[in-house]
């Protein structure tokens, strides 16, 4: 009976030791999970910030494209207007030149 009691006591001590080791590992894992959760939250915040920055940059790009388009339209309008004004200056010359050409071909 004493040997059975001794054996059971050893088993109990082993289980208590094993239980303490598992408890320590669980505590370590819980601490690691907490740290990882904190890091994940930080990364999530950074990702949200980067998404907002990306949206801001995309909006700025769209604004810049619109501005470039507006400037290009203004340049084309200005060049067209200058060309039309220059054509008006040369209109009398082209009329007189064409009448001279007609006169030469007829006469």
N, CA, C and O atoms as CSV, one atom per row, in Angstrom:
chain,resi,resn,atom,element,x,y,z
A,1,UNK,N,N,0.825,-1.192,0.000
A,1,UNK,CA,C,0.000,0.000,0.000
A,1,UNK,C,C,0.868,1.254,0.000
A,1,UNK,O,O,0.556,2.254,-0.648
A,2,UNK,N,N,1.989,1.167,0.765
A,2,UNK,CA,C,2.891,2.313,0.797
A,2,UNK,C,C,3.477,2.593,-0.572
A,2,UNK,O,O,3.628,3.754,-0.955
A,3,UNK,N,N,3.809,1.551,-1.314
A,3,UNK,CA,C,4.377,1.750,-2.652
A,3,UNK,C,C,3.332,2.370,-3.582
A,3,UNK,O,O,3.668,3.211,-4.416
A,4,UNK,N,N,2.085,1.965,-3.447
A,4,UNK,CA,C,1.020,2.563,-4.260
A,4,UNK,C,C,0.851,4.029,-3.909
A,4,UNK,O,O,0.715,4.868,-4.799
A,5,UNK,N,N,0.859,4.344,-2.633
A,5,UNK,CA,C,0.755,5.732,-2.193
A,5,UNK,C,C,1.949,6.536,-2.679
A,5,UNK,O,O,1.796,7.679,-3.110
A,6,UNK,N,N,3.141,5.947,-2.615
A,6,UNK,CA,C,4.337,6.620,-3.091
A,6,UNK,C,C,4.237,6.876,-4.601
A,6,UNK,O,O,4.563,7.961,-5.082
A,7,UNK,N,N,3.785,5.867,-5.327
A,7,UNK,CA,C,3.629,5.985,-6.783
A,7,UNK,C,C,2.599,7.069,-7.133
A,7,UNK,O,O,2.825,7.876,-8.034
A,8,UNK,N,N,1.498,7.081,-6.432
A,8,UNK,CA,C,0.462,8.092,-6.675
A,8,UNK,C,C,0.966,9.496,-6.329
A,8,UNK,O,O,0.648,10.463,-7.021
A,9,UNK,N,N,1.737,9.598,-5.278
A,9,UNK,CA,C,2.312,10.890,-4.892
A,9,UNK,C,C,3.276,11.369,-5.973
A,9,UNK,O,O,3.284,12.547,-6.330
A,10,UNK,N,N,4.095,10.442,-6.494
A,10,UNK,CA,C,5.003,10.816,-7.585
A,10,UNK,C,C,4.224,11.269,-8.816
A,10,UNK,O,O,4.570,12.263,-9.454
A,11,UNK,N,N,3.187,10.537,-9.133
A,11,UNK,CA,C,2.356,10.902,-10.284
A,11,UNK,C,C,1.729,12.282,-10.072
A,11,UNK,O,O,1.701,13.111,-10.981
A,12,UNK,N,N,1.232,12.510,-8.866
A,12,UNK,CA,C,0.624,13.806,-8.533
A,12,UNK,C,C,1.650,14.928,-8.659
A,12,UNK,O,O,1.344,15.983,-9.217
A,13,UNK,N,N,2.853,14.717,-8.152
A,13,UNK,CA,C,3.906,15.725,-8.247
A,13,UNK,C,C,4.290,15.984,-9.705
A,13,UNK,O,O,4.505,17.127,-10.111
A,14,UNK,N,N,4.374,14.897,-10.487
A,14,UNK,CA,C,4.682,15.042,-11.908
A,14,UNK,C,C,3.589,15.848,-12.601
A,14,UNK,O,O,3.885,16.751,-13.385
A,15,UNK,N,N,2.331,15.527,-12.317
A,15,UNK,CA,C,1.213,16.248,-12.942
A,15,UNK,C,C,1.196,17.713,-12.521
A,15,UNK,O,O,0.906,18.588,-13.337
A,16,UNK,N,N,1.503,17.988,-11.256
A,16,UNK,CA,C,1.564,19.376,-10.793
A,16,UNK,C,C,2.689,20.134,-11.507
A,16,UNK,O,O,2.513,21.276,-11.931
A,17,UNK,N,N,3.843,19.479,-11.631
A,17,UNK,CA,C,4.968,20.100,-12.338
A,17,UNK,C,C,4.617,20.331,-13.808
A,17,UNK,O,O,4.874,21.401,-14.360
A,18,UNK,N,N,4.032,19.317,-14.427
A,18,UNK,CA,C,3.625,19.413,-15.825
A,18,UNK,C,C,2.566,20.513,-16.006
A,18,UNK,O,O,2.609,21.280,-16.968
A,19,UNK,N,N,1.628,20.571,-15.071
A,19,UNK,CA,C,0.585,21.590,-15.102
A,19,UNK,C,C,1.182,22.991,-14.970
A,19,UNK,O,O,0.737,23.925,-15.637
A,20,UNK,N,N,2.184,23.131,-14.113
A,20,UNK,CA,C,2.850,24.422,-13.928
A,20,UNK,C,C,3.583,24.831,-15.207
A,20,UNK,O,O,3.568,26.004,-15.580
A,21,UNK,N,N,4.224,23.870,-15.880
A,21,UNK,CA,C,4.916,24.159,-17.133
A,21,UNK,C,C,3.916,24.605,-18.216
A,21,UNK,O,O,4.160,25.566,-18.946
A,22,UNK,N,N,2.807,23.895,-18.300
A,22,UNK,CA,C,1.783,24.255,-19.283
A,22,UNK,C,C,1.217,25.632,-18.971
A,22,UNK,O,O,0.995,26.437,-19.875
A,23,UNK,N,N,0.988,25.898,-17.710
A,23,UNK,CA,C,0.474,27.205,-17.297
A,23,UNK,C,C,1.459,28.313,-17.676
A,23,UNK,O,O,1.046,29.375,-18.140
A,24,UNK,N,N,2.759,28.071,-17.481
A,24,UNK,CA,C,3.776,29.066,-17.849
A,24,UNK,C,C,3.791,29.276,-19.360
A,24,UNK,O,O,3.911,30.406,-19.832
A,25,UNK,N,N,3.670,28.194,-20.113
A,25,UNK,CA,C,3.643,28.305,-21.576
A,25,UNK,C,C,2.399,29.068,-22.047
A,25,UNK,O,O,2.466,29.870,-22.979
A,26,UNK,N,N,1.284,28.809,-21.401
A,26,UNK,CA,C,0.051,29.511,-21.748
A,26,UNK,C,C,0.204,31.002,-21.456
A,26,UNK,O,O,-0.228,31.844,-22.244
A,27,UNK,N,N,0.819,31.322,-20.321
A,27,UNK,CA,C,1.054,32.726,-19.969
A,27,UNK,C,C,1.967,33.383,-21.002
A,27,UNK,O,O,1.714,34.511,-21.425
A,28,UNK,N,N,3.023,32.685,-21.407
A,28,UNK,CA,C,3.939,33.203,-22.426
A,28,UNK,C,C,3.211,33.406,-23.750
A,28,UNK,O,O,3.383,34.432,-24.408
A,29,UNK,N,N,2.398,32.427,-24.140
A,29,UNK,CA,C,1.638,32.540,-25.393
A,29,UNK,C,C,0.643,33.697,-25.325
A,29,UNK,O,O,0.471,34.429,-26.300
A,30,UNK,N,N,0.001,33.859,-24.195
A,30,UNK,CA,C,-0.955,34.964,-24.037
A,30,UNK,C,C,-0.240,36.301,-24.169
A,30,UNK,O,O,-0.754,37.228,-24.795
A,31,UNK,N,N,0.943,36.396,-23.579
A,31,UNK,CA,C,1.727,37.628,-23.677
A,31,UNK,C,C,2.148,37.880,-25.123
A,31,UNK,O,O,2.091,39.011,-25.603
A,32,UNK,N,N,2.570,36.826,-25.809
A,32,UNK,CA,C,2.957,36.950,-27.222
A,32,UNK,C,C,1.770,37.368,-28.078
A,32,UNK,O,O,1.898,38.212,-28.964
A,33,UNK,N,N,0.627,36.777,-27.810
A,33,UNK,CA,C,-0.592,37.137,-28.551
A,33,UNK,C,C,-0.944,38.601,-28.317
A,33,UNK,O,O,-1.335,39.298,-29.253
A,34,UNK,N,N,-0.812,39.070,-27.092
A,34,UNK,CA,C,-1.084,40.482,-26.782
A,34,UNK,C,C,-0.142,41.405,-27.558
A,34,UNK,O,O,-0.567,42.405,-28.136
A,35,UNK,N,N,1.158,41.045,-27.556
A,35,UNK,CA,C,2.127,41.871,-28.302
A,35,UNK,C,C,1.815,41.865,-29.787
A,35,UNK,O,O,1.863,42.905,-30.444
A,36,UNK,N,N,1.494,40.688,-30.318
A,36,UNK,CA,C,1.156,40.598,-31.745
A,36,UNK,C,C,-0.107,41.384,-32.065
A,36,UNK,O,O,-0.191,42.044,-33.101
A,37,UNK,N,N,-1.074,41.311,-31.187
A,37,UNK,CA,C,-2.311,42.076,-31.393
A,37,UNK,C,C,-2.023,43.563,-31.446
A,37,UNK,O,O,-2.583,44.286,-32.270
A,38,UNK,N,N,-1.134,44.020,-30.549
A,38,UNK,CA,C,-0.753,45.429,-30.537
A,38,UNK,C,C,-0.058,45.797,-31.843
A,38,UNK,O,O,-0.349,46.838,-32.431
A,39,UNK,N,N,0.855,44.951,-32.294
A,39,UNK,CA,C,1.570,45.214,-33.549
A,39,UNK,C,C,0.610,45.211,-34.737
A,39,UNK,O,O,0.717,46.047,-35.634
A,40,UNK,N,N,-0.323,44.268,-34.734
A,40,UNK,CA,C,-1.305,44.202,-35.821
A,40,UNK,C,C,-2.144,45.473,-35.847
A,40,UNK,O,O,-2.435,46.007,-36.917
A,41,UNK,N,N,-2.529,45.953,-34.679
A,41,UNK,CA,C,-3.303,47.199,-34.613
A,41,UNK,C,C,-2.483,48.367,-35.148
A,41,UNK,O,O,-3.011,49.221,-35.859
A,42,UNK,N,N,-1.178,48.409,-34.808
A,42,UNK,CA,C,-0.317,49.476,-35.321
A,42,UNK,C,C,-0.224,49.394,-36.842
A,42,UNK,O,O,-0.356,50.405,-37.533
A,43,UNK,N,N,0.001,48.204,-37.353
A,43,UNK,CA,C,0.112,48.026,-38.800
A,43,UNK,C,C,-1.213,48.403,-39.474
A,43,UNK,O,O,-1.226,49.026,-40.535
A,44,UNK,N,N,-2.314,48.019,-38.845
A,44,UNK,CA,C,-3.626,48.382,-39.390
A,44,UNK,C,C,-3.793,49.891,-39.462
A,44,UNK,O,O,-4.322,50.416,-40.442
A,45,UNK,N,N,-3.346,50.585,-38.432
A,45,UNK,CA,C,-3.410,52.049,-38.439
A,45,UNK,C,C,-2.535,52.633,-39.529
A,45,UNK,O,O,-2.923,53.590,-40.199
A,46,UNK,N,N,-1.350,52.058,-39.707
A,46,UNK,CA,C,-0.456,52.540,-40.763
A,46,UNK,C,C,-1.052,52.280,-42.136
A,46,UNK,O,O,-0.946,53.123,-43.026
A,47,UNK,N,N,-1.671,51.132,-42.316
A,47,UNK,CA,C,-2.307,50.811,-43.597
A,47,UNK,C,C,-3.434,51.799,-43.878
A,47,UNK,O,O,-3.574,52.276,-45.004
A,48,UNK,N,N,-4.232,52.106,-42.867
A,48,UNK,CA,C,-5.307,53.086,-43.056
A,48,UNK,C,C,-4.738,54.446,-43.437
A,48,UNK,O,O,-5.266,55.128,-44.314
A,49,UNK,N,N,-3.651,54.835,-42.765
A,49,UNK,CA,C,-3.005,56.106,-43.097
A,49,UNK,C,C,-2.486,56.112,-44.522
A,49,UNK,O,O,-2.616,57.108,-45.234
A,50,UNK,N,N,-1.893,54.990,-44.939
A,50,UNK,CA,C,-1.386,54.902,-46.308
A,50,UNK,C,C,-2.524,54.923,-47.324
A,50,UNK,O,O,-2.377,55.495,-48.404
A,51,UNK,N,N,-3.640,54.315,-46.994
A,51,UNK,CA,C,-4.795,54.356,-47.897
A,51,UNK,C,C,-5.299,55.787,-48.057
A,51,UNK,O,O,-5.608,56.227,-49.164
A,52,UNK,N,N,-5.377,56.506,-46.940
A,52,UNK,CA,C,-5.819,57.903,-47.013
A,52,UNK,C,C,-4.831,58.730,-47.829
A,52,UNK,O,O,-5.229,59.562,-48.645
A,53,UNK,N,N,-3.543,58.496,-47.602
A,53,UNK,CA,C,-2.516,59.228,-48.358
A,53,UNK,C,C,-2.609,58.891,-49.850
A,53,UNK,O,O,-2.451,59.767,-50.700
A,54,UNK,N,N,-2.863,57.626,-50.158
A,54,UNK,CA,C,-3.016,57.201,-51.550
A,54,UNK,C,C,-4.201,57.917,-52.195
A,54,UNK,O,O,-4.105,58.406,-53.321
A,55,UNK,N,N,-5.306,57.974,-51.477
A,55,UNK,CA,C,-6.485,58.668,-52.006
A,55,UNK,C,C,-6.185,60.148,-52.240
A,55,UNK,O,O,-6.594,60.721,-53.250
A,56,UNK,N,N,-5.472,60.755,-51.301
A,56,UNK,CA,C,-5.098,62.167,-51.449
A,56,UNK,C,C,-4.216,62.353,-52.675
A,56,UNK,O,O,-4.404,63.292,-53.449
A,57,UNK,N,N,-3.249,61.448,-52.847
A,57,UNK,CA,C,-2.352,61.543,-54.001
A,57,UNK,C,C,-3.087,61.305,-55.312
A,57,UNK,O,O,-2.812,61.972,-56.309
A,58,UNK,N,N,-4.022,60.358,-55.315
A,58,UNK,CA,C,-4.809,60.116,-56.525
A,58,UNK,C,C,-5.657,61.336,-56.874
A,58,UNK,O,O,-5.792,61.690,-58.046
A,59,UNK,N,N,-6.226,61.975,-55.856
A,59,UNK,CA,C,-7.013,63.187,-56.094
A,59,UNK,C,C,-6.116,64.303,-56.628
A,59,UNK,O,O,-6.499,65.036,-57.539
A,60,UNK,N,N,-4.918,64.423,-56.049
A,60,UNK,CA,C,-3.972,65.442,-56.523
A,60,UNK,C,C,-3.566,65.161,-57.962
A,60,UNK,O,O,-3.421,66.087,-58.761
A,61,UNK,N,N,-3.383,63.888,-58.296
A,61,UNK,CA,C,-3.048,63.513,-59.672
A,61,UNK,C,C,-4.183,63.871,-60.626
A,61,UNK,O,O,-3.941,64.410,-61.706
A,62,UNK,N,N,-5.410,63.577,-60.235
A,62,UNK,CA,C,-6.564,63.936,-61.064
A,62,UNK,C,C,-6.651,65.452,-61.242
A,62,UNK,O,O,-6.921,65.943,-62.338
A,63,UNK,N,N,-6.421,66.183,-60.153
A,63,UNK,CA,C,-6.443,67.647,-60.230
A,63,UNK,C,C,-5.360,68.146,-61.172
A,63,UNK,O,O,-5.594,69.054,-61.970
A,64,UNK,N,N,-4.166,67.549,-61.081
A,64,UNK,CA,C,-3.053,67.964,-61.942
A,64,UNK,C,C,-3.363,67.652,-63.400
A,64,UNK,O,O,-3.067,68.456,-64.285
A,65,UNK,N,N,-3.957,66.489,-63.655
A,65,UNK,CA,C,-4.334,66.133,-65.030
A,65,UNK,C,C,-5.334,67.142,-65.577
A,65,UNK,O,O,-5.217,67.584,-66.719
A,66,UNK,N,N,-6.313,67.502,-64.761
A,66,UNK,CA,C,-7.319,68.478,-65.187
A,66,UNK,C,C,-6.655,69.819,-65.474
A,66,UNK,O,O,-6.970,70.482,-66.462
A,67,UNK,N,N,-5.733,70.209,-64.598
A,67,UNK,CA,C,-5.035,71.484,-64.774
A,67,UNK,C,C,-4.200,71.472,-66.055
A,67,UNK,O,O,-4.187,72.452,-66.800
A,68,UNK,N,N,-3.507,70.367,-66.306
A,68,UNK,CA,C,-2.717,70.246,-67.539
A,68,UNK,C,C,-3.642,70.317,-68.750
A,68,UNK,O,O,-3.322,70.969,-69.744
A,69,UNK,N,N,-4.780,69.650,-68.664
A,69,UNK,CA,C,-5.755,69.708,-69.764
A,69,UNK,C,C,-6.260,71.124,-69.984
A,69,UNK,O,O,-6.392,71.574,-71.122
A,70,UNK,N,N,-6.542,71.824,-68.895
A,70,UNK,CA,C,-7.007,73.211,-69.010
A,70,UNK,C,C,-5.938,74.102,-69.630
A,70,UNK,O,O,-6.236,74.941,-70.480
A,71,UNK,N,N,-4.684,73.915,-69.198
A,71,UNK,CA,C,-3.584,74.707,-69.755
A,71,UNK,C,C,-3.408,74.379,-71.234
A,71,UNK,O,O,-3.216,75.277,-72.055
A,72,UNK,N,N,-3.474,73.107,-71.569
A,72,UNK,CA,C,-3.335,72.707,-72.978
A,72,UNK,C,C,-4.456,73.322,-73.814
A,72,UNK,O,O,-4.211,73.819,-74.913
A,73,UNK,N,N,-5.677,73.290,-73.299
A,73,UNK,CA,C,-6.798,73.908,-74.026
A,73,UNK,C,C,-6.564,75.404,-74.210
A,73,UNK,O,O,-6.830,75.953,-75.279
A,74,UNK,N,N,-6.066,76.058,-73.162
A,74,UNK,CA,C,-5.799,77.492,-73.245
A,74,UNK,C,C,-4.691,77.781,-74.246
A,74,UNK,O,O,-4.773,78.750,-75.001
A,75,UNK,N,N,-3.657,76.950,-74.259
A,75,UNK,CA,C,-2.562,77.130,-75.220
A,75,UNK,C,C,-3.070,76.937,-76.641
A,75,UNK,O,O,-2.747,77.731,-77.525
A,76,UNK,N,N,-3.849,75.909,-76.868
A,76,UNK,CA,C,-4.397,75.663,-78.214
A,76,UNK,C,C,-5.291,76.819,-78.630
A,76,UNK,O,O,-5.228,77.269,-79.774
A,77,UNK,N,N,-6.120,77.304,-77.717
A,77,UNK,CA,C,-7.000,78.433,-78.047
A,77,UNK,C,C,-6.170,79.672,-78.369
A,77,UNK,O,O,-6.476,80.396,-79.316
A,78,UNK,N,N,-5.122,79.919,-77.586
A,78,UNK,CA,C,-4.272,81.081,-77.830
A,78,UNK,C,C,-3.540,80.979,-79.150
A,78,UNK,O,O,-3.483,81.949,-79.906
A,79,UNK,N,N,-2.983,79.820,-79.434
A,79,UNK,CA,C,-2.262,79.614,-80.701
A,79,UNK,C,C,-3.238,79.734,-81.873
A,79,UNK,O,O,-2.917,80.334,-82.899
A,80,UNK,N,N,-4.417,79.167,-81.712
A,80,UNK,CA,C,-5.420,79.256,-82.784
A,80,UNK,C,C,-5.805,80.707,-83.026
A,80,UNK,O,O,-5.917,81.140,-84.173
A,81,UNK,N,N,-6.007,81.457,-81.954
A,81,UNK,CA,C,-6.370,82.866,-82.090
A,81,UNK,C,C,-5.249,83.646,-82.778
A,81,UNK,O,O,-5.509,84.464,-83.660
A,82,UNK,N,N,-4.002,83.391,-82.374
A,82,UNK,CA,C,-2.879,84.073,-83.021
A,82,UNK,C,C,-2.798,83.704,-84.491
A,82,UNK,O,O,-2.558,84.563,-85.339
A,83,UNK,N,N,-2.996,82.436,-84.793
A,83,UNK,CA,C,-2.946,81.987,-86.182
A,83,UNK,C,C,-4.042,82.661,-87.000
A,83,UNK,O,O,-3.804,83.098,-88.126
A,84,UNK,N,N,-5.247,82.744,-86.430
A,84,UNK,CA,C,-6.351,83.395,-87.143
A,84,UNK,C,C,-6.058,84.872,-87.359
A,84,UNK,O,O,-6.377,85.417,-88.415
A,85,UNK,N,N,-5.451,85.528,-86.366
A,85,UNK,CA,C,-5.096,86.943,-86.532
A,85,UNK,C,C,-4.038,87.110,-87.606
A,85,UNK,O,O,-4.106,88.047,-88.401
A,86,UNK,N,N,-3.067,86.219,-87.642
A,86,UNK,CA,C,-2.038,86.298,-88.673
A,86,UNK,C,C,-2.635,86.036,-90.049
A,86,UNK,O,O,-2.237,86.649,-91.040
A,87,UNK,N,N,-3.582,85.131,-90.095
A,87,UNK,CA,C,-4.233,84.835,-91.380
A,87,UNK,C,C,-5.008,86.065,-91.863
A,87,UNK,O,O,-5.052,86.338,-93.063
A,88,UNK,N,N,-5.615,86.800,-90.942
A,88,UNK,CA,C,-6.339,88.020,-91.323
A,88,UNK,C,C,-5.372,89.052,-91.893
A,88,UNK,O,O,-5.715,89.787,-92.818
A,89,UNK,N,N,-4.162,89.105,-91.338
A,89,UNK,CA,C,-3.151,90.048,-91.826
A,89,UNK,C,C,-2.767,89.687,-93.254
A,89,UNK,O,O,-2.564,90.571,-94.086
A,90,UNK,N,N,-2.667,88.412,-93.538
A,90,UNK,CA,C,-2.225,87.973,-94.868
A,90,UNK,C,C,-3.366,87.811,-95.864
A,90,UNK,O,O,-3.127,87.574,-97.048
A,91,UNK,N,N,-4.605,87.937,-95.392
A,91,UNK,CA,C,-5.752,87.781,-96.287
A,91,UNK,C,C,-5.682,88.709,-97.499
A,91,UNK,O,O,-5.889,88.249,-98.622
A,92,UNK,N,N,-5.398,89.995,-97.311
A,92,UNK,CA,C,-5.330,90.866,-98.489
A,92,UNK,C,C,-4.262,90.408,-99.477
A,92,UNK,O,O,-4.441,90.533,-100.689
A,93,UNK,N,N,-3.174,89.889,-98.977
A,93,UNK,CA,C,-2.115,89.420,-99.877
A,93,UNK,C,C,-2.555,88.187,-100.647
A,93,UNK,O,O,-2.239,88.036,-101.827
A,94,UNK,N,N,-3.278,87.315,-99.982
A,94,UNK,CA,C,-3.721,86.102,-100.672
A,94,UNK,C,C,-4.791,86.434,-101.681
A,94,UNK,O,O,-4.863,85.797,-102.731
A,95,UNK,N,N,-5.624,87.413,-101.393
A,95,UNK,CA,C,-6.656,87.830,-102.361
A,95,UNK,C,C,-6.011,88.465,-103.586
A,95,UNK,O,O,-6.360,88.149,-104.723
A,96,UNK,N,N,-5.066,89.362,-103.336
A,96,UNK,CA,C,-4.436,90.029,-104.469
A,96,UNK,C,C,-3.574,89.046,-105.243
A,96,UNK,O,O,-3.473,89.125,-106.468
A,97,UNK,N,N,-2.954,88.119,-104.521
A,97,UNK,CA,C,-2.150,87.108,-105.198
A,97,UNK,C,C,-3.003,86.184,-106.022
A,97,UNK,O,O,-2.594,85.775,-107.109
A,98,UNK,N,N,-4.178,85.842,-105.536
A,98,UNK,CA,C,-5.037,84.936,-106.288
A,98,UNK,C,C,-5.640,85.643,-107.490
A,98,UNK,O,O,-5.851,85.006,-108.522
A,99,UNK,N,N,-5.925,86.940,-107.394
A,99,UNK,CA,C,-6.461,87.666,-108.547
A,99,UNK,C,C,-5.369,87.845,-109.592
A,99,UNK,O,O,-5.648,87.833,-110.791
A,100,UNK,N,N,-4.135,88.011,-109.150
A,100,UNK,CA,C,-3.017,88.115,-110.086
A,100,UNK,C,C,-2.830,86.793,-110.794
A,100,UNK,O,O,-2.583,86.741,-111.999
A,101,UNK,N,N,-2.952,85.717,-110.018
A,101,UNK,CA,C,-2.813,84.402,-110.624
A,101,UNK,C,C,-3.898,84.166,-111.650
A,101,UNK,O,O,-3.647,83.578,-112.701
A,102,UNK,N,N,-5.129,84.631,-111.345
A,102,UNK,CA,C,-6.251,84.455,-112.279
A,102,UNK,C,C,-5.996,85.287,-113.528
A,102,UNK,O,O,-6.264,84.856,-114.649
A,103,UNK,N,N,-5.472,86.488,-113.307
A,103,UNK,CA,C,-5.214,87.351,-114.444
A,103,UNK,C,C,-4.134,86.760,-115.350
A,103,UNK,O,O,-4.230,86.871,-116.572
A,104,UNK,N,N,-3.160,86.165,-114.799
A,104,UNK,CA,C,-2.086,85.564,-115.583
A,104,UNK,C,C,-2.595,84.367,-116.337
A,104,UNK,O,O,-2.239,84.159,-117.496
A,105,UNK,N,N,-3.437,83.566,-115.680
A,105,UNK,CA,C,-3.901,82.366,-116.361
A,105,UNK,C,C,-4.896,82.703,-117.446
A,105,UNK,O,O,-4.977,81.987,-118.444
A,106,UNK,N,N,-5.671,83.791,-117.281
A,106,UNK,CA,C,-6.667,84.173,-118.277
A,106,UNK,C,C,-5.993,84.916,-119.418
A,106,UNK,O,O,-6.273,84.643,-120.585
A,107,UNK,N,N,-5.124,85.838,-119.101
A,107,UNK,CA,C,-4.575,86.735,-120.104
A,107,UNK,C,C,-3.343,86.263,-120.693
A,107,UNK,O,O,-2.776,86.932,-121.557
